């Protein structure tokens, strides 16, 4: 499982684990959007049908199934015993977060306001039009940071109780050295590359589309809420977000 918080930059990591190492096809199968798409494919879908569909179609030829989830969705699924077969026997958690949690919270605020969640959306929506109607919302950014901190606390509390192996990663390190990160994950699962690495650098592939909105909002927030950011940084992963 790729254990994430929103806007942690895990999409390319999931894609490359699948493409280069054959480690299943880690997707956000607990996301309500994915579930809704499944419901449109079948006339009378059931949870058992959905679970069977996932395992049959997203397990690798080597027998590895992967998924990606944020803490809130994972916790809710476990509480409801929802689709237990896809997560009850996890051997490895890949825990991805960002050092720059303020930038992460700003990125989440921009995505929430604009409705643009992936760089590929800019093929159809010019960036200048997407950003034109956005408004700096300090309360939203604060709420996002608190949510991110709460999710990190949830994951790290859970990891202390699980016997499965956990590989902690920061997005910034993955972007800088994907070719070092992937073998580490592959070795943990006894998997080796099935295709060669692409010629384009991973740093370039993972780098978000430059946005002055993001950088301006981040700088403004740090200037206005620096003391609160310092508090969060000091207690990150150790206590609640408050």
N, C-alpha and C positions, 0 to 999 in steps of 0.2 A: 504494500500500500504506500502510495505517495501521500503523506500526511501534510496538509498545507493550511495556510491562511490565505484569504483572498488577496489577489494581486501580488503573489509571492514569486511569480515568474516560473512556474513549474510546467507550463505547457510544452515547451521544447524538450525539456528533460524527459517527460513522458513519451513524447514522440520518438526521441532517439533511443530510449531504452527498448522500445518496440522494434524500431527499424534496424538498429545496429546489433542488438543482443537477443532479439526474439523473446523478450520478457513480457509476453502477453501484450495487451493493448490497453494500458492504464487509462481509464476514462472516468468521468464524473458520473458514475452510474447511480449514485444516490441523489443526484441533482434533480429537482422536480421538473426541470425543462427536458432532461433526457427521458425521464419517465413519461412525460406527456407525449413526446414524439413516438415512443413505443406504443402507447395507447391508440395512436392514430393508424398504426400499421395492422392492427388486428381487430376484428369486429367485437369480440368478447374477451378482452385480455384479463388475466388473473396474475396475482403475485407469483404463483408457481410457474406460470408461463414466462413471465419476465425473468425470473431467476434462471430458468432453463435456457432461455434465449441468450442471456449474458454468458453463461458458462460454455454453451455450445459454440458461440460465435466469437468470443474474445479470449479464449484460452489458446496459448501458443501450441505449436506442434510438440514442444518439449514439455507440455503439461503445466505451464505457468500461467496463472491468471493474476492480473493486476488491476487495481482501481486507484482512483484519486478522490480525496474528500477533504473538506474542511472539518474542523472539530465539531461545530454545531450540528451538521448533517450526520456525521458519524455517531455522535452521542445520541441523537434522536433515533437513528436507525436501531441502535443497540437497545435503547429503552423500549421501543415498540417491537423488538425482535423482527425487524423488517429485513427480508432477504438475508437471513443469517448465513447461508451457505457461501456467500461471496466474501465474507469477512471473518468468519469464526475461526479459521485456521491460518491466520496470517503468520508467515515465517519472518518477514522483514518489513520494517517501517522505514521509509525514507522521509525524513522530517525536513521540510523546506520552509524557510522563512527569510526575511530580509533584515539586514542590519539597520538599514535606513527605514525604520517603521513610520516615521513622519512622511517621507516620500511615498511609502506604501499607502498610508491613509489618504494622502492627497490623490494618488492615482485612483484609489477606490472612489473618492468623491467625484472626480472627473468622469469616471465610467458611469457612476450612478446618475449623474446629471445629463450626460450626453447619450447614454445608451450604447456607447461604443466600448466593447470589452476586449477586442483583439485587434492587432495591427492590420490584419487582413481587411477589416472593415473600411480602411481608408482607400481601398481600391474602388469603392463605390461611393464613399462620402468624403469629399475634400476636407482635409484637416482644418483649414481656415473657417469653413462653414460650421464644422462640428464645435469648434471652440468659441465661435462668435457670441453665442448666447449663454455662456456659462457665467456663474456668479460666485465669487469667493464666499464660502459658507464656513465660518470658523466652528460653529456648533456641530456641523456635519463632520468635519475633520476630527474634532474631539471625540465625537461618538464613534467614529471609525477606529481611532487609536484604541479607545477603550474596548471595542469589540475585538480588535486584533490581540490586545494584551490578554483578554479573557480567553480567547482561543488558544493562545500559546500556553497559558496556565493550564487549560484543560488538557492539551496534548501532553505536556510535560508531567502533569500529575498522573495521567494514564500510563505513560511510559515507565514510571517508577513502579507500577503494579504489574506490568506485563513481563513475561519471560522471553518474548520475541526480541530479536536483535533490532537495534535502532541505529540508523546512520543519520546524524544531524548534518544538515547542509545549509549554507547561506546562499541565496540567489547570486550575490556578488561574486562568490567563489566559483559557482557553477558557470557563470557567464565568462569568467576569466580562464577557467581551466577545465572545460567539459571533458577533454581527453584524459584527464586524471581522475575525474569523478566517476565516469562510466565504468572503467575497469574495476574500481572499488566495489561498485554495486553488483556488477556481474560476478565477481569472485565470491561475494557473499551468498549468491544463489547458485554457484557452480556453473555459470554461463559464460560463454566466450563470444567475441564478435562474429556476426554472420555476414556483415558487409563492412567495407572500408569506410573510414571517416570522410566526410565531404571536404572539398578543398576550401570552401569558405569558412572563415573563422567563426567559432561559436560566439565570441564576444560580439561580433557584428550581427549575428543572427538573433541573439537574445536582447540586444540593446533596444529599448523602447523607442518609438518614433519621437524625435525631439519635440518638446512642447514648452513654449515659454510660460504657458499657463501653469503647468506643473511646477516649474522652478520658481516662478513668482509666488505662487500660493505657499510653497514649502518655505521659502525665505520669510514671507510675511507671518506665517504661523510660528516659526521659530523665534522671530523677533517678539511676538506678542505673548507667546506661551512657553518661553524658554525654561522657566522654573518647573512647570508641569512636565515638560519633556524630560528634564533631568531626573525628576522623581520617577517617571515611568522607566527610564533607562536603568536606574539604580535597583528597581524592584522587578525588572522584567523576568517573567517566568516563575517568580517566587511568591507572588501574592495576587489578589484580585486587582482589577484595573482601576479601582477607586483609590 
